[in-house]
Amino acid sequence: MDEARLVAHETTVAQARTEALVVEFQTKLSRYLRRMVGDAEVALDLTQEVFLSAYRMLKADPSRELNAGWLYRAATNGAISFIRRRKILRMLPLDREVDANSWRVDERSAASVDLQTALARLAPEQSAALLLTSYAGYTSSEAAAMLGTTSDAVRQRVCRAMRVLRSVMREGMER
Amino acid sequence: MISRGACVKAESLAGAIALGEAQENDREAYRNHLAGCERCVTALGGEREIERVMALVSAAREDERWEPDLRKLLARRRTPNRAWLWVGSAAAAVALIAGIRASGPRPATPPAHHVISAQEAHALAVLDTQTAARGEGRAESLVVGAATLSTAFEVSVDERGVPIRCKITKSSGDRTLDRNVCLTAMHVRYSPRAAQGR
């Protein structure tokens, strides 16, 4: 196989594998990212960036294994960078304000709104720990591998997130 | 006196309980800590309380209905210029002005024909508002108490009739109400041919 054909073959393989990843993970990742950043449009942009990175990586090395852990790690890093950038630039009137407009009416249950309100008050690392475990369904050790920390640290972050969630629920009951 | 380190350890145990990863000895250690630490009782609560709070996360996950299709989205985003050209050549984007009969070209399926779903109506109702379907070319006028709030908005659609964006051109003064009106407008499928006046 000459070089041009080899490159074309690798591109096709990378495209097919990225396509498979998109089909399997697009909903999970975009939901996770929307919870992280609180904005559907931004979540979609970040999700695309994750898959684009995956495509570039697979194109460079078609034999590379990209699993859910890699995708969530890339998504988390993208979300944390975005949140920090937004904080620095202060482009929005209220930092991480819950934008109900980006949520469908049928998703605006008390639970959904309370969770998003709590997430908006958390440090992104705490949000990521809570979402990767109780929302995306990974164990604390799997989440720890994605976040580059220990499972004990993940459990502590979940606990701190839970405290905030508890106070949000209490506020909701007092209203 | 309970040390700070013991409370940090208790946080880790509470996290394990929250995630359903705690063994019986973890639960027992947590209970023992709470028995001597009023601060953690107040801040974290007992096992039941932890499970109650975490049930909210599960409930929120169950409520999630958003299933974006990135491939369709990319296809839509690839044609923004064409979409805006189309909107421009149509002389006016699909414009709906509350309380005022729209003078521009109208879509074959104007939003006034869009029946507000029970869920959408509920979202508006919780604002203490009432909705009333108006005549063709009109959007909702929302009655809040004795006052009638009018919101003017403009919806831009692509060549397939899929709404791209909604912009409030005249606010009712109530941001939540404005958002709900736009949300409703974005859920309508428009007819681009009719909007071009054909």
Interface residues (C-beta under 8 A of the other chain):
Chain A: V22 Q26 T27 S30 R31 R34 A40 L44 T47 Q48 F51 A100 N101 R104 V105 D106 E107 R108 S109 A111 S112 D114 L115 Q116 L130 T133 S134 Y135 T139 S140 D152 V154 R155 Q156 R157 V158 C159 R160 M162 R163 L165 R166 M169
Chain B: V8 E11 S12 L13 A14 G15 A16 A18 L19 E21 A43 L44 G45 E49 I50 V53 M54 L56 V57 S58 A59 A60 R61 D63 E64 R65 W66 E67 P68 D69 L70 R71 L73 L74 S117 Q119 E120 H122 A123 T176 R179 N180 C182 L183
